Every structure is written in structure tokens, then in C-alpha cells.
Amino acid sequence: MKSNAANVYRALLENLLDGVMVIGFDGSVKLANAAACRMFGLRPEEVVGRRFGEVFVQFEEFDEFTEMVLDAVQNQSGVERRVTSVRIGDATRSFSVTTSYLTTAREEAPMAVIAVLADITEVRELRETALRRAKIIEKQLGELQGAYRDIEARNAELSQMTKRVQTARVAATLFVVGLFLAIGVWHVRPLDFFRESAAPPALAGVEARGPETMRTLTVAPDTLRETISLRGFLAPGRVVEVVSPIESHVSAVHVRYGQRVAAGDPLVDLDADRIAADYRSAQVQHIRALEALEAFENWENGTEMTSARRGLRRAKMAFDSEERQLRRTSFLLEQGLVPASEHESALERHESRKLDFEAARRELEAAQAKGGGDARKVAELEAENARDRLREQERKLEMTKVLAPIAGVVIAAQGTNAKPLARGRPATQGELLLSIADFDRISVLTSVNEVDVGKIEAGQPAWISGPGFPGLQLEGAVTHVSSRAGGARRSNTPQFEILVALDRLDATHQAQLRAGMSAHVTIVVLDRPAALMVPITAVEQRDGGTWVRVLDRATGAVEERAVELGLTTLDSVEVVEGIETGEEIVLFR
């Protein structure tokens, strides 16, 4: 019993994760379990039975541990726990060492020192990592607070500047309104739009003066162009967001913000430990499924069928033997050579062997049925599912390497929920990691008010200039007109976002442009190269219609003709219908 108990205690010691070492007061190591030897990188035969000094004192990297054990032997002060560092090879490990004393029930004096060692290297590293991250977060928080204060100060300055600009705009608006009123008064007075019937006297006066004294104008096609000028800023032609394809942690970051990358360049590595474990499990399941399917494909020659046939043959041989023995005892019973009890025993054995034979035959039939039909189909489906799971894990393993989808410049993720990209950061599936900005094509982002947004359409040409690239006028076209107001409002007026794409630029022009530069955009909302434009002074409105006077130079006759007007400029108006190119019209003054 004592031997069995000792074996149990020794097995318990050998299976402990913590190291246990017993050092006698004579200096020899009485016991060291496998965990203790593994912690110091030693073999049991190098430790047990040898003197403690021979094993540990000669190693400089074990100084702290050696000193702690020697102090415990010398002081004999009871249980003591300390943390020590031991250098093993190229790595330094941290151990929590607890020392106590071994005594017997009859003797209170200690017989040996017991040292229990626990490896806390990973715990200390995690704690140090947490402290470092806390310092980094505290530093970043301080920087964010400083940036917030700077933004508040700049917002105050911008508010003051906005008030001054609004005052200047009001003054300029009043000046322009006064100018237009003066021009309107000047032009309305001679046209006299509200008189009911002044045409006959005026026409008579014109005819009385004769064609030589009239002021006339020959109608000719002219360019009618309307533009809208806006202010915006340069932006990349397109921005592709890079999201985490799986749920994991960031293990490595290969790029920095502002760095230019090519398509396919590595951006971020995600932790693959858990996925690798799942991949290995999927491999095991796939192998087992293939083995099961292979067994069905060769089922007739497989182990189960062979065993069932062998069992049937044995049962048949035993049955045949008992049947011969039964016939023999039956004959001997008839001759009176054997007692009836022996014949009954032979009959019972014969029936038992018959039952065994029937059971073996049913087992063979069951084994044959098991290898075909639905069972084989199930094995094929399980093998297919295992193959799909393996491919899925392979795909996820490949996804741990996040590559650049396009060539461009790396920019930080935008949005209120965006997190800084750093090693160790958790990443959920579909979470935005960073973005790639394509600067091969550059756009201008601007906005327009609700009055002018109806005039702007995709495809309209535009010219772009800016203070950051003086002397350079670029061409482009409107690519997007927002259908919904949004963003900042100017003077409480809804603003609609407009995107203008620049034509493809050469390397010289690309080097001059930077995202975020301010830009002036002139969009051509109307361009008619052959419009018929006449001075406003040649048009008269009365009787609910619009009229011009056309001179026939050959006869000297003046015809009053109704016309349909189009767009109006400061001094001219477009005639859409009523006159043709080359005709001569009369000016009122």
C-alpha cells in the first residue's frame, strides 16, 4: 500500500505544471519534477542526486534563484515568496518562487527546503505591454486635447472673419442691386412697356426718316454662354476603402499614411493563429472523410466485410461440426451405446451453433447493406462538406495578408468610428482599416445652392484654377450632382455637392497638385455657338407680345414682326423664333 501511495504521489508531482524541487540541508537535490527541470533547461539526471551548488552555482544566469534558495536554507524563517529572473539560453524567464520546509510529525526541525516554481514570464510581459499601451493612450489623449483646443481657437477666428465677410457681401449686394436698378430705369424709359398703342406713331416716324437715317443692325449668329463660378478643393479621383476580411487582430502594419503603394503590395497582416488551428482541424476532418469514402469505394474488400465473412465461415464450420456430432450421437443412442443425456447435450450444442450461424449471416448482410446506397451517399456528402470547409479555411488563411486593391496613396480611415491602425488592434470582419486614394485622376469637390443646382448636369465642361497652382488652368467635366442637400450650409441656404473630374494629367501637372488645395471652378451650364442675339433696345413689348422692326433695304419698308425670346444678358436678348440670320432690324435709339 505504501508503495502504491508513493507511486501516486510521484505521478502527481511529474504531472504538475509548476516546478517542485526539494533540497536537503546537506546540499543535495533530493527531488526535482519534470516541470522544474524543463524550466531550467536541464535533464532530471543532471539535477536529482547532485549537490545544489554543482548544478546551479556554476551558472551565472541562475544567480538570483541560487541566492534565494541559499537564503531560505540559512534563515529558516518559514514560507517566503519572491519573484526572480533566470536567463536560459537567449531568453530571460521570470519565476515566482515559494520556499518552505519539510518536517516530520515527530521532529519539528526542518529536514529540507521545498521550492515551488511558477513561470510568470507571459503574465509579466502582458502587464508591461498593458502599461506601455496605457502610456501611449495617455500621450495620444493629451495630443487630441491640444488639437481640440487649437480647433476651438481657429473656429473663433473663422467666426470673426465670417462676420466681416458677410458685412462686405451685404455692401456689395446693395451696390449691385442699385446698379441693376439704374440700368433698368435707363432701358425701360425709352421702351415704354406699358403703353397700349404707340406703334403706329413710332413706325410712322421711322418711315418718315427714311432708311438712310435709321440705326439698324444685321442679325448674325453669336455665341451665347452661361457659366457658374464656384469654390471647392482638390480631392483624389477615387478612394477605395480597405476593410478587414475576417475577425482577428492586427499583427503587423507594413505601410504608413501618405505612402504610395502599388496594386498587390502588402498593407496589413492579421493574426493567423486561430485560423491556422481551424485550418488544421479542417484538414483532419477532410482526411477522415476521404478515408471513410475510400472505405466505401473498396467496401467488399474492406476490414468490416472481411471480418463478417470470416465470422460467417467460422460459424458455418462450428455448425457443420455440431451437426455431424448430433448425427453420430443419434446413431449411438439408437444402438444403445450412449445415454439420452449425451444426445440432448449434442442437440443443445447443435441449436446454439445454428443460432450463431444465423447471427453471423445477418451480420454479413448488414455489413453489405452498410456499404451501399444511402450510406455511401452520406459519405460522399460528408467528404464534399469537409473539402468545402478546408477551402474556406484556406481562403481565410490567405485573407490574413491584406493587400492593396489599387495603386495609390495610403490615407487614414475617416469617420467617427474610425480607429488608428496599430499592431495588436482588434479588427472585426468588415471594419474599415484604411483607404487607398487614387491620384492618377484628380477631382474637385464643391457645392452649389438650391437656385443654381437645377442648371448643372453631369457631363458639362468646366475650367479649374487655384492659388496653389498659379498660371495653370485645367479642364474637366461634371461627374456627379447630389440629389440631396447636405454638409455645411452657407447663410442658411441648402447646398448640393458637385464633383468635377479633371482630365487625365501628365506627371508635371500631377506634381503641382495636392489633395486639399483650394480651387476655383467655372462650369459651363449653357453653350450655344449660333444663337441670334439682338440688343435690348431693338425689342418692344406691348399687347401681350414682343416685337421687332425689320427693314427691307431694297424697298425701304419697315415690317413690325412678332418674335419669341430666349435668354437675356445685360445688354442683349436671344431671339428664338421670328427672325433669321442676315435680316436687318431697326434700333430704337
C-alpha positions as a printed Julia matrix, in Angstrom:
589×3 Matrix{Float64}:
   0.0     0.0      0.0
   2.84    2.37     0.86
   4.48    1.6     -2.49
   1.22    2.35    -4.32
   0.77    5.64    -2.46
   4.35    6.64    -3.24
   3.76    5.93    -6.92
   0.6     8.03    -6.87
   2.42   10.97    -5.23
   5.28   10.7     -7.71
   2.86   10.64   -10.66
   1.14   13.74    -9.27
   4.47   15.56    -8.98
   5.5    14.64   -12.52
   2.2    15.92   -13.96
   2.23   19.27   -12.15
   2.66   22.36   -14.35
   4.56   24.09   -11.54
   8.1    23.06   -10.8
   8.84   21.39    -7.44
  12.37   20.96    -6.07
  13.46   19.56    -2.67
  16.97   20.47    -1.38
  18.28   18.76     1.71
  20.29   20.63     4.34
  23.28   18.54     3.25
  23.18   20.48    -0.02
  21.94   17.68    -2.28
  18.87   17.85    -4.53
  16.51   15.19    -3.22
  13.75   15.66    -5.82
  13.03   17.69    -8.93
   9.96   17.03   -11.05
   9.85   17.26   -14.84
   8.38   20.79   -14.83
  11.26   22.15   -12.7
  13.91   20.56   -14.94
  12.13   21.86   -18.05
  12.03   25.42   -16.68
  15.84   25.49   -16.26
  16.56   23.63   -19.46
  18.14   20.68   -17.57
  17.61   16.92   -17.61
  16.47   15.1    -14.41
  19.68   13.07   -14.25
  21.65   16.35   -14.22
  19.8    17.55   -11.1
  18.49   14.78    -8.8
  21.14   13.3     -6.51
  23.7    16.0     -7.21
  24.7    18.83    -4.91
  22.77   22.04    -5.41
  25.95   24.08    -5.81
  27.3    21.82    -8.54
  24.11   22.26   -10.57
  23.18   25.93   -10.16
  26.02   27.97    -8.64
  28.23   27.46   -11.67
  25.66   29.12   -13.93
  25.73   32.95   -13.77
  22.25   33.21   -15.22
  20.82   31.35   -12.16
  22.33   33.78    -9.59
  19.05   35.23    -8.28
  17.43   31.8     -7.88
  20.55   30.35    -6.21
  20.76   33.25    -3.77
  17.09   32.91    -2.84
  17.4    29.16    -2.1
  20.59   29.63    -0.07
  18.92   32.4      1.98
  16.0    30.09     2.69
  18.38   27.34     3.86
  20.27   29.76     6.1
  17.4    31.76     7.64
  14.77   29.01     8.06
  12.13   31.7      8.55
   9.09   29.87     7.24
   7.23   30.32     3.94
   8.66   33.0      1.65
   7.59   34.04    -1.87
   9.72   36.05    -4.26
   9.95   36.77    -7.98
  13.25   36.09    -9.7
  14.62   36.24   -13.25
  16.63   33.47   -14.86
  18.39   33.69   -18.2
  18.01   30.43   -20.11
  19.79   30.48   -23.46
  18.93   33.72   -25.26
  15.71   34.33   -23.32
  15.05   35.67   -19.83
  12.28   33.96   -17.9
  10.5    35.24   -14.77
   9.68   32.76   -12.0
   7.57   33.09    -8.85
   9.47   31.02    -6.26
   7.85   29.92    -2.97
  10.12   28.29    -0.37
   9.02   26.3      2.69
  10.42   23.49     4.85
   9.81   19.78     5.08
   9.43   18.38     8.6
   8.29   15.09    10.1
   5.5    14.6     12.59
   7.95   13.7     15.35
  10.61   16.28    14.58
   9.85   19.99    14.4
  13.28   20.83    12.96
  13.16   21.14     9.16
  14.66   18.31     7.15
  14.81   20.02     3.71
  13.81   23.09     1.72
  10.92   22.79    -0.74
  10.99   25.29    -3.65
   7.83   25.61    -5.8
   8.39   27.48    -9.09
   5.75   29.05   -11.35
   6.63   30.53   -14.75
   5.06   34.04   -14.86
   7.01   35.34   -17.86
   3.92   35.78   -20.04
   1.97   37.43   -17.2
   4.74   39.99   -16.64
   5.05   40.64   -20.37
   1.3    41.19   -20.65
   1.36   43.58   -17.69
   4.3    45.53   -19.13
   2.56   45.68   -22.5
  -0.61   46.98   -20.84
   1.4    49.67   -19.01
   3.13   50.73   -22.24
  -0.19   50.94   -24.06
  -1.69   52.96   -21.23
   1.16   55.47   -21.51
   0.72   55.66   -25.29
  -3.03   56.19   -24.93
  -2.45   58.87   -22.29
   0.0    60.64   -24.62
  -2.4    60.43   -27.56
  -5.23   61.75   -25.39
  -3.08   64.73   -24.46
  -2.34   65.37   -28.13
  -6.04   65.13   -29.0
  -6.93   67.59   -26.25
  -4.3    70.03   -27.54
  -5.59   69.64   -31.1
  -9.18   70.22   -29.88
  -8.14   73.44   -28.17
  -6.37   74.59   -31.36
  -9.5    73.82   -33.38
 -11.67   75.82   -30.95
  -9.32   78.8    -31.28
  -9.37   78.56   -35.08
 -13.16   78.28   -35.09
 -13.36   81.52   -33.1
 -11.06   83.26   -35.61
 -13.11   81.89   -38.53
 -16.32   83.11   -36.91
 -14.94   86.64   -36.7
 -13.73   86.5    -40.31
 -17.15   85.18   -41.42
 -18.91   88.15   -39.83
 -16.59   90.58   -41.64
 -17.12   88.75   -44.96
 -20.92   88.82   -44.51
 -20.78   92.56   -43.92
 -18.75   93.02   -47.11
 -21.19   90.81   -49.06
 -24.18   92.84   -47.91
 -22.49   96.04   -49.05
 -21.56   94.5    -52.41
 -25.12   93.17   -52.87
 -26.63   96.6    -52.23
 -24.22   98.13   -54.75
 -25.09   95.56   -57.44
 -28.83   95.96   -56.83
 -28.52   99.74   -57.19
 -26.52   99.28   -60.39
 -29.15   96.98   -61.92
 -31.95   99.37   -60.93
 -30.15  102.23   -62.64
 -29.63  100.17   -65.82
 -33.26   99.05   -65.74
 -34.56  102.59   -65.42
 -32.34  103.64   -68.31
 -33.63  100.9    -70.65
 -37.27  100.81   -69.58
 -37.88  104.5    -70.16
 -37.48  104.5    -73.96
 -39.18  101.07   -74.43
 -42.28  102.22   -72.51
 -43.52   98.63   -71.97
 -46.87   99.73   -70.51
 -48.23  101.98   -73.21
 -51.13  100.41   -75.06
 -50.76  101.57   -78.7
 -47.66  103.58   -79.53
 -46.55  101.5    -82.55
 -48.26  103.38   -85.37
 -46.85  106.87   -84.48
 -43.36  105.48   -83.87
 -43.45  103.4    -87.02
 -44.64  106.42   -88.98
 -41.77  108.45   -87.61
 -39.27  105.76   -88.6
 -40.65  105.53   -92.1
 -40.68  109.31   -92.35
 -36.99  109.49   -91.59
 -36.14  107.06   -94.39
 -33.77  104.06   -94.34
 -30.68  106.25   -94.68
 -31.2   107.95   -91.28
 -32.23  104.79   -89.3
 -29.93  103.0    -86.83
 -30.01   99.35   -87.9
 -28.25   96.05   -87.15
 -27.77   93.0    -89.36
 -28.65   89.82   -87.42
 -25.73   87.35   -87.25
 -25.09   84.19   -85.19
 -23.2    84.78   -81.95
 -22.03   82.64   -79.03
 -24.33   82.55   -76.02
 -22.63   81.1    -72.98
 -23.69   80.96   -69.34
 -21.33   79.87   -66.58
 -21.48   79.34   -62.82
 -18.39   80.01   -60.7
 -17.87   78.01   -57.51
 -15.16   77.37   -54.96
 -14.06   73.94   -53.77
 -10.98   71.86   -53.05
  -8.99   69.16   -54.82
  -9.7    65.54   -53.94
  -8.45   62.2    -55.26
 -10.28   60.82   -58.27
 -11.44   57.83   -56.26
 -10.93   56.45   -52.78
 -11.07   52.68   -52.21
 -11.76   51.58   -48.64
  -9.8    48.6    -47.31
 -11.74   46.6    -44.73
 -10.83   43.63   -42.57
 -11.91   40.45   -44.42
 -12.04   38.39   -41.21
 -12.32   38.89   -37.47
  -8.85   38.89   -35.96
  -6.1    41.17   -34.57
  -3.6    43.29   -36.44
  -0.24   41.53   -36.18
   1.83   43.78   -38.48
   1.44   47.07   -40.37
   3.61   47.4    -43.49
   2.71   50.95   -44.61
   2.4    54.44   -43.19
  -0.05   57.19   -44.01
   0.95   59.16   -47.09
   2.97   56.28   -48.55
   2.44   55.42   -52.23
   1.77   51.74   -52.91
   1.25   49.6    -55.99
  -1.63   47.21   -56.51
  -0.89   43.97   -54.64
   1.56   45.49   -52.13
   1.17   44.19   -48.55
  -0.69   46.6    -46.26
  -1.6    44.78   -43.04
  -1.09   41.3    -41.59
  -3.86   39.86   -39.42
  -3.21   37.33   -36.67
  -3.5    33.84   -38.18
  -3.04   31.6    -35.11
  -6.72   30.8    -34.56
  -7.36   30.45   -38.3
  -4.33   28.16   -38.66
  -5.73   25.97   -35.88
  -9.12   25.87   -37.62
  -7.33   25.04   -40.88
  -5.55   22.09   -39.26
  -8.83   20.84   -37.81
 -10.42   21.11   -41.25
  -7.51   19.12   -42.71
  -8.06   16.35   -40.14
 -11.79   16.24   -40.88
 -11.12   16.17   -44.62
  -8.64   13.3    -44.29
 -11.07   11.3    -42.16
 -13.91   11.94   -44.59
 -11.74   10.79   -47.52
 -10.74    7.66   -45.61
 -14.4     6.89   -44.89
 -15.31    7.43   -48.55
 -12.39    5.28   -49.69
 -13.58    2.53   -47.37
 -16.98    2.59   -49.08
 -15.37    2.51   -52.52
 -13.49   -0.69   -51.58
 -16.15   -1.92   -49.18
 -16.28   -5.53   -50.38
 -12.59   -5.99   -49.62
 -12.62   -3.81   -46.54
 -11.97   -4.76   -42.95
 -15.61   -4.91   -41.88
 -16.68   -7.14   -44.77
 -13.65   -9.4    -44.35
 -14.34   -9.76   -40.64
 -18.02  -10.51   -41.3
 -17.15  -13.21   -43.9
 -14.58  -14.73   -41.56
 -17.14  -14.83   -38.75
 -19.68  -16.5    -41.06
 -17.17  -19.16   -42.13
 -16.26  -19.92   -38.53
 -19.93  -20.14   -37.51
 -20.61  -22.41   -40.52
 -17.71  -24.7    -39.62
 -18.84  -24.91   -35.99
 -22.43  -25.6    -37.09
 -21.36  -28.34   -39.52
 -19.21  -29.93   -36.82
 -22.05  -29.96   -34.31
 -24.41  -31.31   -36.94
 -22.08  -34.26   -37.59
 -21.72  -34.79   -33.85
 -25.52  -34.77   -33.48
 -25.92  -37.43   -36.19
 -23.25  -39.52   -34.53
 -24.85  -39.35   -31.06
 -28.26  -40.06   -32.6
 -26.87  -43.24   -34.16
 -25.15  -44.28   -30.94
 -28.36  -43.59   -28.99
 -30.3   -45.86   -31.33
 -27.69  -48.56   -30.73
 -27.93  -48.01   -27.02
 -24.27  -47.09   -26.75
 -24.73  -43.58   -25.27
 -27.17  -42.26   -22.72
 -30.02  -39.97   -23.7
 -28.46  -37.09   -21.76
 -25.43  -37.01   -24.05
 -27.73  -36.88   -27.06
 -29.65  -34.0    -25.51
 -26.39  -32.12   -24.88
 -25.36  -32.62   -28.5
 -28.79  -31.36   -29.61
 -28.42  -28.21   -27.48
 -24.94  -27.52   -28.87
 -26.27  -28.02   -32.39
 -29.08  -25.49   -31.82
 -26.6   -22.99   -30.3
 -24.26  -23.31   -33.27
 -27.22  -22.92   -35.6
 -28.16  -19.64   -33.89
 -24.54  -18.47   -34.12
 -24.52  -19.26   -37.82
 -27.76  -17.3    -38.43
 -26.38  -14.32   -36.46
 -23.13  -14.36   -38.49
 -25.12  -14.49   -41.72
 -27.23  -11.47   -40.64
 -24.08   -9.58   -39.69
 -22.66  -10.2    -43.16
 -25.89   -8.97   -44.76
 -25.87   -5.88   -42.52
 -22.25   -5.15   -43.44
 -23.08   -5.48   -47.14
 -26.05   -3.12   -46.76
 -23.92   -0.66   -44.83
 -21.51   -0.29   -47.73
 -24.01    0.84   -50.34
 -26.99    3.04   -51.05
 -27.67    5.88   -48.65
 -24.58    5.22   -46.51
 -22.27    5.73   -49.48
 -24.15    8.91   -50.46
 -23.76   10.24   -46.9
 -20.01    9.54   -47.02
 -19.73   11.39   -50.35
 -21.62   14.41   -48.96
 -19.5    14.47   -45.8
 -16.32   14.37   -47.9
 -17.63   17.22   -50.05
 -18.54   19.29   -46.96
 -15.12   18.62   -45.45
 -13.45   19.74   -48.69
 -15.53   22.96   -48.74
 -14.64   23.69   -45.08
 -10.96   23.13   -45.88
 -11.12   25.51   -48.85
 -12.93   28.09   -46.71
 -10.18   27.91   -44.09
  -7.53   28.15   -46.82
  -9.27   31.24   -48.15
  -9.4    32.77   -44.66
  -5.73   31.96   -44.15
  -4.92   33.82   -47.36
  -7.06   36.75   -46.17
  -4.71   37.33   -43.23
  -2.47   39.1    -45.75
  -4.33   42.32   -46.65
  -3.04   43.63   -49.99
  -3.54   46.96   -51.78
  -6.52   46.68   -54.18
  -5.26   49.55   -56.37
  -2.2    51.72   -56.77
  -2.38   54.96   -54.83
  -1.58   56.73   -51.58
  -2.42   55.31   -48.15
  -4.73   57.57   -46.13
  -6.25   57.12   -42.69
  -9.74   55.75   -42.25
 -12.33   58.52   -41.99
 -15.43   58.61   -39.81
 -16.48   58.86   -36.18
 -15.91   55.13   -35.6
 -12.5    55.01   -37.3
  -9.69   53.63   -35.15
  -5.95   54.23   -35.52
  -4.17   51.4    -37.29
  -1.65   49.83   -34.92
  -0.21   46.41   -34.13
  -2.38   44.44   -31.71
  -5.58   46.33   -32.52
  -8.68   44.11   -32.79
 -10.4    44.1    -36.17
 -13.91   42.84   -36.76
 -14.98   41.49   -40.13
 -15.88   44.36   -42.46
 -14.3    47.03   -40.23
 -12.54   49.86   -42.08
  -8.75   49.64   -41.67
  -7.51   52.32   -44.1
  -8.17   53.76   -47.54
  -6.23   53.98   -50.81
  -6.55   57.27   -52.71
  -6.04   57.15   -56.48
  -4.32   60.39   -57.52
  -3.88   59.41   -61.18
  -7.21   61.14   -61.64
  -7.95   64.24   -59.54
 -11.38   65.73   -58.85
 -12.71   68.94   -57.4
 -15.33   68.73   -54.68
 -17.59   71.79   -54.41
 -21.2    72.7    -53.64
 -23.93   74.86   -55.16
 -27.09   76.44   -53.76
 -30.66   75.37   -54.49
 -31.13   78.17   -57.07
 -28.34   77.03   -59.42
 -28.32   73.27   -58.82
 -31.03   72.75   -61.46
 -28.73   74.23   -64.13
 -25.87   71.8    -63.53
 -25.82   68.36   -65.12
 -23.29   65.55   -65.41
 -21.07   65.93   -68.47
 -20.95   69.74   -68.52
 -17.43   71.1    -69.19
 -15.57   73.08   -66.55
 -12.32   75.01   -66.03
 -10.33   74.76   -62.82
  -7.72   77.14   -61.43
  -6.39   77.85   -57.97
  -3.93   79.85   -55.89
  -1.87   76.73   -55.2
  -1.12   76.2    -58.91
  -0.96   79.75   -60.39
  -0.88   80.15   -64.16
  -2.33   76.67   -64.67
  -5.88   76.3    -65.99
  -7.13   72.71   -66.11
 -10.1    71.27   -67.94
 -12.61   68.78   -66.64
 -16.25   67.8    -66.57
 -19.04   67.42   -64.03
 -19.33   63.75   -62.99
 -21.77   63.92   -60.07
 -24.59   66.18   -58.89
 -26.02   65.29   -55.49
 -29.77   64.77   -55.4
 -29.94   65.67   -51.72
 -28.75   68.7    -49.8
 -26.18   68.03   -47.15
 -22.99   69.18   -45.46
 -22.38   72.74   -44.3
 -24.89   75.45   -45.19
 -23.96   78.94   -46.24
 -26.25   81.66   -44.93
 -28.88   79.01   -44.13
 -29.09   78.08   -47.84
 -29.19   74.35   -48.71
 -26.03   73.22   -50.51
 -25.77   70.37   -53.02
 -22.48   68.56   -53.56
 -20.9    68.75   -57.02
 -17.98   66.61   -58.21
 -15.88   67.73   -61.17
 -13.32   65.27   -62.58
 -10.21   66.72   -64.19
  -8.99   65.37   -67.49
  -6.03   62.98   -67.21
  -2.92   64.96   -66.24
   0.71   64.49   -67.13
   3.4    63.93   -64.49
   4.37   67.64   -64.4
   0.86   68.8    -63.57
   0.33   65.98   -61.06
   3.45   67.1    -59.21
   1.92   70.59   -58.76
  -1.38   69.42   -57.33
  -2.1    68.26   -53.79
  -5.29   66.92   -52.27
  -6.98   69.59   -50.16
  -5.81   72.57   -52.26
  -8.49   75.22   -52.8
  -9.77   75.54   -56.36
 -11.94   77.89   -58.43
 -14.39   76.05   -60.67
 -16.18   77.57   -63.65
 -18.92   75.29   -65.0
 -20.4    75.97   -68.45
 -24.12   75.39   -67.95
 -25.15   76.76   -71.38
 -23.2    76.99   -74.63
 -24.95   77.94   -77.89
 -22.41   78.88   -80.57
 -25.03   80.03   -83.13
 -27.59   81.98   -81.13
 -29.33   85.03   -82.68
 -28.63   87.86   -80.23
 -30.11   91.36   -80.64
 -29.76   94.47   -78.46
 -32.42   95.0    -75.86
 -33.09   98.42   -77.49
 -34.37   96.63   -80.62
 -37.17   94.85   -78.74
 -40.58   96.31   -77.79
 -43.18   94.66   -75.58
 -46.87   95.56   -75.91
 -50.29   93.99   -76.31
 -49.04   90.85   -74.55
 -46.41   90.23   -77.25
 -42.81   91.03   -78.16
 -41.98   92.88   -81.4
 -39.0    93.9    -83.51
 -38.9    96.04   -86.65
 -37.31   94.5    -89.74
 -36.08   96.78   -92.54
 -36.33   95.75   -96.19
 -33.35   97.65   -97.62
 -34.5    97.13  -101.23
 -37.89   98.78  -100.79
 -37.17  100.85   -97.7
 -40.24   99.36   -95.96
 -40.21   98.59   -92.23
 -42.11   95.48   -91.05
 -43.16   95.03   -87.44
 -42.71   91.34   -86.61
 -43.65   89.3    -83.51
 -40.75   87.28   -82.08
 -40.17   84.73   -79.3
 -37.35   85.5    -76.88
 -34.95   83.21   -75.08
 -32.22   84.06   -72.56
 -31.29   87.63   -71.7
 -27.85   89.1    -70.9
 -27.06   92.57   -69.56
 -27.41   94.26   -72.97
 -28.73   91.61   -75.37
 -31.55   89.12   -75.7
 -31.78   85.85   -77.66
 -34.41   85.62   -80.4
 -35.57   82.03   -80.69
 -38.2    82.49   -83.4
 -39.37   85.31   -85.69
 -36.2    86.5    -87.5
 -33.43   84.84   -89.46
 -29.72   85.32   -89.99
 -28.91   88.22   -92.36
 -32.07   90.24   -91.77
 -31.69   93.9    -90.78
 -33.52   95.17   -87.69
 -34.17   98.73   -86.59
 -32.81  100.04   -83.29
 -34.94  102.45   -81.32
 -32.01  104.62   -80.33
